[in-house]
Amino acid sequence: MADTVPYRPKTGDIPTNPGVYRFQDSNGRVLYVGKAKNLRARLTSYFAPLNTLHERTRRMVTSADKVEWTIVLTEFEALQLEFTWIKEFDPPFNIQFKDDKSYPYLAITLGERIPRVMVTRTKKIPHARYFGPYTKTWAIRETLDLLLPVFPVRTCSEGVYKKAERAKRPCLLGDIGRCAAPCAGRITPEEHRSLALDFANFMTGKNSDYIKELRDKMERASKEQDYESAAKFRDNIVALETVASKSAVVLSDEVDADIFGIAQDELSAAVQMFIVREGRIRGVHSWNVDTELDVNADELIDNMLRTAYETELVPPRSIYVPKIPEDAEAITSWLTNIRHERTENSRQTSVKLKQAQRGDIAALASTVSFNAQQSLVLYKTKRRNDYVSRTKALGDIQRALGLKDSPLRIECFDISHLGGTKIVASMVVFEDGLPKKSDYRKFSIAQARDDTDAMNQVLARRAAYLVQSKEEATSRSSFSYPPGLFLVDGAGPQAKAAALALEEAGITGIPVAGLAKRLEELWLPDDKFPIILPRNSEALFLLQQLRDEAHRFAITFQRSTRKRDISTVLTEVPGMGPAKVKSVLKSFGSVSQLRKATVEEIASTPHISLALAQAIKDHLSK
């Protein structure tokens, strides 16, 4: 493998100015777009020796054929150009957040001559104002039922409206007071647009002004003995207050903020966004992404904010993020410009990025982060449980390893120990891409030189069971059924140790592979170079699920073993060093025998005082 790629530019040719760069392949497709304060410092990091690069970065660099850059004057201009190019070229290695599902929105089509209110799952209507997302469509319908008598904006389709306009007669909604009927000329288009804007303003959280205005009108009508109008105003107040009460009050009335939470692992990330207006949660939004390159938190936050605000959403004055990125100044300038473009009378207000430190906002931020973690778990679970994805994953594993058949049953092994002692191992089983927990097994290993020796011992015991079952010609239980693939946690040495154990037992025809955690590489026992699966492939995702489950199962077993171990128990007692632990072990041999002993019997052990014996007895009785 070459030290670097052939298209690497000379270091002296790369400027030190701020700018934006893009990697392209031989067909001219843009693979990745990035920005930098110092182009030379950033780009030279991509052209380090290939074996030192993260696997995902290495794959992008080796897939590219050239790199180009554009110099700008400021970091703010670099941010703007980066976002523009990402939107234009849709580079496969850039973070592209996607909704975890299709949410319904309440939209007001202000771009139409006669605006209308509608429920939609698309956000591509020109010049429309969107509210939500809502978790259920019925929640939007319920809101409309309450608001349309107060703000009677049309909800009919364009065809229905034109038909009523030609007939000069409104539909049923106009007759029952749920539409102002501009089609029949009851109000002018300008008056109807004013109604639509009032509806939009109310939905943005400006509730108190409308309710106060209606109260004043109700009181005036009551004083003038116009009780019919007063009753109508009263009903409208009740409707508006009901809608307002359906949003949870979490902060004081003057708080307008968007609060973000992020959960991330090596392959995926989930973002949760709470939209808070006048202290109430007005909307919740979430996205998921499979990260292609090894991205840092700053880049993740930049792209998260781009996804949230690049369309129609107006940034509030305060945006809370898990971490303040290094380019915060450029980001806030970009957000402030968007706020000025989309909001009237906002020239005096700027957007600020903040990190919640204490109080109610910090508590809410913690809730948002927790929701992001749950969203990531659900996203990965949904992806794992999807039949099409599982089938594709098994097929990709078959092709990558050159297997004759798809590995419908995969057994994965992991070793766990405590500083080389208390060695245990786990075996987890996935059938058809799903865990089969009834077939999980635990192994205790008395002694091993290292992890490879421990892996060899475990596979030898597993192989012996397969050989025994075959020789006895018994009906196959689930444990005696041979898998389509043995997967071990580790690289080439662990895979080779496992293969050697099978060979010594006379087991043939069952492939072995190791999954190395550092670069997520798949190793075969006799290969000098690993198999690199695409970073966002279903195959790698499934293998990682196996490896992580085996690790979890081994750690759980190891911890439960330590709890039963006398030496571990004794080291938790203050004043018990290695010599005293050894002395007690020699005298009693087990925790159960030590629990039966009296304080005086424990104190008779060499190096154990009466006070220490009492401390041991108290600790064991907890």
Secondary structure, 3 states (H helix, E strand, C coil): CCCCCCCCCCHHHCCCCCEEEEEECCCCCEEEEEEECCHHHHHHHHCCCHHHCCHHHHHHHHHCCEEEEEECCCHHHHHHHHHHHHHHHCCCCCCCCEECCCCCEEEECCCCCCCEEEEECCCCCCCCEEECCCCCHHHHHHHHHHHCCCCCCECCCHHHHHHHHHHCCCCHHHHCCCCCCHHHCCCCHHHHHHHHHHHHHHHCCCHHHHHHHHHHHHHHHHHCCCHHHHHHHHHHHHHHHHHHHCCCECCCCCCCEEEEEEEECCCEEEEEEEEEECCEEEEEEEEEEECCCCCCHHHHHHHHHHHHHCCCCCCCCEEECCCCCCCHHHHHHHHHHHHHHHCCCCCCCCCEEECCCCHHHHHHHHHHHHHHHHHHHHHHHHHHHCHHHHHHHHHHHHHHHCCCCCCCEEEEEEEEEECCEEEEEEEEEEECCEECHHHCEEEEECCCCCHHHHHHHHHHHHHHHHHHHHHHCCCCCCCCCCCCEEEEECCHHHHHHHHHHHHHCCCCCCCEEEEECCCCEEECCCCCCCECCCCCCHHHHHHHHHHHHHHHHHHHHHHHHHHHCHHHHHHCCCCCCHHHHHHHHHHHCCHHHHHHCCHHHHHCCCCCCHHHHHHHHHHHCC
